[in-house]
Amino acid sequence: MRLCELYIVDYKQFQDFHLDLTYPKGHSKAGFPLDKVCFIGANGTGKTMLLRMIDGLLKFQSPKLKHFIAKYYDGKNFFYLIDFYGIRRLVNTDIDDEKNWRKEFIELVRTPKLEKRNFTDILDDYTFGESFDLMDSVLFIYSPSESQENKLMNITDVPESNVNKALQFFGESMYHTISNDSIEDFWTLLIYHIKKREEAYSNFQNLSENQDKTIKELKKLFNKENPEILKSLSEIWNKILGKAGLYFDYEAAKNPIQLTDNLKAYIKHKRTGETIPYNALSTGIRNFIFKVGHIYSLYFNRSIAKGYLLIDEPENSLFPDFLYGLLDIYTEITENTHIFMATHSPIIAAQFEPEERVILKFDEEGFGVKAYRGVMPVGDDPNDILIKDFGIQNILGKKGIEKWERFIELKILIRQAEDKTQKSELLEEYMEIGNAYNFPVQ
């Protein structure tokens, strides 16, 4: 099930706010929900708040909005969730003349002092019950941009955990928050997967059809259908670690045996083989590998019919070169998942199709926020994304603007100069500025 549209009547900076999360007219999927979404906009436009609202709406929990109408698609049918005066109803969109019906309800929601009783009577004519079981077996993951305490800074060896915790920890919970505060949960989850694999191998050995096989044959057959979590994780982590000259040495990992044992697995330097303590890694790399690792471990060896991944500022403290292909990594480690991101990075935004970019801007009066579509094509120059979609008037600093103005002035002066010596000096300055700032020299 996916969120298609959201109408918010009166909540903080979202006044009469309409969010369309469907493909536009002319697209092959026109009218159907976007595969992935990227929110961009200036500070204060509500990107983080919107992520939290959507997280709540997708779980059919109250996002603390006063009045809202949300449209969903469950893979077969469209329907609305209406919340007004604390009354919540699911409304079937198979009703004739849906456009007029929707307009009628939006106008009702906007009507001041509409009596609760009257609204209830109207809703009862359209609703088809409140069966909120549409979220069964759906995985929800929310990753905020920051947490109350950065526990990653306190790791002197590996995150604290043990086999006993792992065996008690992992249930069937489908709601997870991934942050610096959840690092111990991630390490516990790794231990759980390791011990479950050991148990599965023991059961595999005892199968009657495997009694006459050699150990080598058994391991080959078992490994084919049962991947190792640390080996698989290293392939994901090393895409980023490799750019920093590092790698995750899963082969040297010391797996826990006793109930009080912890998992010992480390990052190492490619050239020297030196072990790098986790708290000695750069902030960006450390945050990224644990976030990605935790998300991956939640999907590992599970059949996820539907998933939702909401990430606030995935670029947090990462070097720009590490951001290229970041969306591909998140897409690769998740399955059947609707991805939402909020970012200040044009490099991240450029990895989304223009219709998947939602630009949040204050209206002319500065009181309310409106949503707009992106315009620049996927994979475009991030500078173009900055100017056209982020709305940055000029990507040059103060000194750069001064040099640009001088560059344009020199172009005119060169044409006007009659003295050869003066013309040569002007041309030399023109070429020097052009080459230094990569301005178009003509």
N, C-alpha and C positions, 0 to 999 in steps of 0.2 A: 504494500500500500504506500502511495506517495502523495505528498502535499502538492496540489496544483495551484491553488490561489488562496490568498488571505486578505480579508478586509478587516481593518481595525478602525473603529470609530473614534475613540478618545482614550489614548494612553500615552502619556508623556509626549515625546516628540512625534509620535505616530498619530496624527490627527487626520481622520478621513483618508487612511492609508490603504492603498491597493497594491498587493504584491502578486505579480503573475509569474508563476514558475512553470509555464508550459512553453512548448515550441511555438514560434510565431507562424502566421499565415505564410504559405509558400514552402514551408519545410515539410519533408516527407512524414514527420511525426506531429504535424500541426495539431494543437489542442491537447496533446498528451504531455505528461510531466517530463521535465528535463532529467537527463541521466545524472548530471552533476551540476552543482551551483557554486558560484564564487561571488561573495559579497565584497564590494570595494566602496570606499567613501572616506571622507575626512573624519577626523576624531570627533566624536559626539553625535554622529549621524545614526548610531544605534546598531552597528554591525554585531557586536557581542550580544546585545540585548535581543536582537532578532534571532540569533542562533539559539539562545536559551528559550525563546518563545517557541521556535520550531521544534526544538527538542521536546518541550512539554506537549505541544499539539500532536506530534507524531505518536506520543505515548497516551494520548487522550487524557492527559492531566491538565489541570488548570494552569495556564501561563500567567495568571493574575491580571488578565485583561478585563476591562469593564464590559465591553461588548465586542464580539467578533463573529465573523462568518468564515469558515475554512472549507475549501473544496478538496476532495480527495479522489484518488483513483486506486482501486484495489486489484487491478489487473484485468478486471472484467467490466466493472461498473463505476460510474461516477456518483458521488453523493456529497452532501454538505453536513458539516457539524456547525450548529448554530448555538451560541451562548448569549443569552440576554436576560437581564434581571435575575441571573443565577439559574435560569432555566436552560437546560441543555437538551438538544434534540438532534437526531440524525434524520436528514431529509433526502429522500430518493430524488435523483435528477431525471428519472424517466417520465416525470410529470410533463404533460403537453406544454409547449410554449415556455421552455425553460428560461429563456432570456427575460421575458416579462415577469416570470415568477421571481427570478433572482433580483431583478430591479425593484420589485415590490418589497421584498424583504429588506434590501439594503436601505430603501427609503424609510421603512418601518423602524429599523435600527437607529437611523439618524433622527427620527422624530422625537423631540423633547417631550418628556412627561407622558409618554405612552403608558397607559395603565397595564400593569402586569397581567391582570385577568384577561384583557383584550388580546394581548400578545399570545398568551397561552392558548386561547381559543383558536387563533389563526394557525399557530404551529400544529395543533392537533389535527387540522385538516390535511396536513402534508406529511407528517412524520411517519416513519415505518419502524418505530421502536428504538431502543437504546442498546443494541447488542454490540458491546465494545470488545468482543472477542476477536477482532480483526488483527490483533497484534500477537497472537499466539506464535511461539517459536521464531520471534523476530529479535535480532541482536541490535541493541542500542549502545553506541559508544560516543561519549562526549569528551572532548579534550580542550579544556580552557587554556588561555594563553599564559596564565600564571596561577600559582597556588599560594596558600597561606605561608607555607614554609618549604624551602628548597632542600628536601632531604638528600638530594644527590650530592650536595656539598659535604655531607657528613659520612660519605662512604669512604672508608680508609682501605678496605680490601674488596669485598664483594657485598652486595646487599644482604642483610640479615634474614635468614630463613633456615628451614631444615625439613627433613622428610616428614616428621610428625605434623608440622603445619600444613604441608602440601596435601597430605592424605585427608586432612579435615577441611581444607580450604575450598576446593573447587566443587561447586554444585552446578545447578542448572540456571543460575542467575543470568539474565539476558540484558541487564542494565549495568553499565560500567562507566566510570569516570577515569580517564587516563591523565595523570598529572605527575608532578614531582613527588606528590604525597603518596602515590600508589606504587612506588618503586619496589617495595617489599612484596606487594601482591604479585607483581610481574615475576620476580625471582621465584616466588613460591609456585607460581603457575608453571614455570620451566621445570622445576623439580617434579611437579605432579605429572607432566607429560613424560619425563624420563622414567619415572617409576611405573607409570601405566604401560609404557612400551616394554619394560622388563617383565611385567606381569603377562602382557600379551605374548611375549616370546616364550615364556615358560609354558603357557597354555598351548601354544603352537607346537612346541616340542612333544607334548604329550598326546597329540592327535594320533590316532591309530595309523593313518596313512603316512605319517612321518617317522614311524619307529625304525624303519630300515635305512633312512637317509643319513648321510654323513653330516657332521657339523657344518662343513663348508656349504653343502647343498641346502641345509636348513636355513643358514644365515642369508644365502643368496635369495631364496624364495621369500623369506620373511621381509628382508630389506626392500624387496621390490614393491610390496604393498604397504609397508610401514616405515615411512621416512623418519629420520632422526631429527628432532626439533632443533638441536644445536647446529647440525650441519646445514639444515634448511635456513636457519636464522643467519648463519654466517654469509650465505649467498646474498641475503638482503642487506645486511649491515655493511658488507665489504664494498658495496656500490658507493657508499659515502666514505667509509673509512679509507678506502683505497686512494681517494683524492688527497688524503692527508698523510699518505705514506704509512698507514696502519692496517692491521687485519685482525679479525677475531679468530683466535686459535682454538677452535672447537675440538681438534684432535687431542690436545693436551689437557682437556677438561677433566677434572677429578669429580666423578659422579658420586653423590651421597649414597652411603650404604646403610649405616645405622640411623635410627630414628632422629638422633640429635645432629646428624651430619648435614653440612651445607654444600651447595654446589659451588665448585671452584672453577671458574672459566674466565679467561682474561683477554684483553686487547693487547696486541704486541706491535712493536716497530718492525716494519718490513725489512729494513737494512740490517739492524743490529740484533733483532730478536728480543730486545728488551721489553719487559712487561710494563705497561703503562697503567698505573692505578686509575680507577674510574673517576676519582675526584680530581685527577690531574689532566683529564681530557678537557678540551675547550668546552665552554658552556653550551654552544650550539650543537656540537657533535654529541655530547653527553645527553642533552635533552632529546635530540632526534633519535639516537639509537634505542633509548629506553622507551620512547613513545611508540616508535615503529615496532620494536620488539614486543611490547605489551599487546598492541593491536593484533599483530601477527599470531601471537600465542593464543589469543581468544578465538581465532578462526581455525587454528591448526587442528586437523583431524576431526572437525565438526562439520556437519552438513547444515549450512545456513541458508534457509529458504529466502529470507529477506534480511537486509541489514541497513543500518543508518550510521554513518560516521560523520560527526560534526567536529571540525577542527578550527580553533581560533588561532590565527597567526602561526601557520605552519613554518614560516620562515624564521622564527624566533632565534636570533643570534647566529644564524648560519651564514657563511661566506656566500656572496652572490653566485659564484660558480657552482656551489653545491645545490643550488635551487633548481637548476635545469633538470628536467626529468623527475622532479619530486612527485608530481601528480601521478606519474606512471608507477612509481613505487607503491603509493597508497592504493592505486587501482589493482596492482598485482597482488598485494597481500590480503585484499578483501574479496569477498565473493557475493554476487547478487546484492550489491550494496549501493545505496544512494548516498553520494558524498556531498557534504556542504563544507565550504571553507570561507573564512573571513580573513582578508589579507590587506596589508599595506604595500605588498611587493608587486611591481609590474611584471617581474619575471614569473611569479606564480600565476598572476592573472592572465598572462599571455598563453598559458597552457590550457586555457578554457576557450571554447567556442564563444563568439561574441554574444550569442543569445543566452549563453550560460552565465555571463557576467551580469550581475545585478548591481547597478550603481546607485548608491544612496546619496541624495543631495537635499539640502534645505531649500524650501521654496523661497521666492523673492523676498517675502516678509521675514524669513528666518525663523518662523514659528513651527513649521511642520516639515517632515521629511517625505520626499517622494522617491519612487523607484523608477529607474530607467534601464534600458538594455545597453549592453556594450556595442561598439561599432567596429572596432579593429579586428582583423581576422586572427584566428588561432595561430600561434607561433610567430606573430609579428614582432618587430623590434620593440623591446620594452620601453624605449624612449617614446615611440609612437603611442603605446598604451598609456603612458604617463600623461601625454598631452591631450589625446582624444578621449580616453575613457576616464582617467583619474581627474581630468580637467585642470592639470597644472599649466599655468600660463607660460612659464618659461622654465626650462630645466637647467639653465645656467645660473651660477651664483652671481653675486654683485660684480666681482672682478671680471667674470666671463661676459656679462652683459656689456660692461665698459669696453672690453676688447672687441666684441661683436660690433658695437656702434662705431668704434674706431676703424674696424675692418671695412665696414660699408662706406665710411667717410673716405678712407684711402682709395677705394675703388673709384670714387667720383673725382678725387684730387688727381689721381694718375691720368685720367682722361683729359682733365683740364690743363695739366702741367705742360708747358712749352719748353722749359729749360731741361736739357737732357740729363744733367747731373741731378737736378731736383727730382725728375721723373724716376731716375734710377734708385735714389734713396727711398722714395715713396714705395716703389715696387719691392725693394728689399724688405721694408717694414711690413708690407702687405703679405709677402710670402712667409715671413717669419711668424706672424700671427696666425695665418691660415694653416700652416703646418703644425704649429703648437696646439691649436684648438680644434683641428680637423674641420675647419670651415671650408666650404666649397670654393677652391681657388679657380678663377677663370682667366 
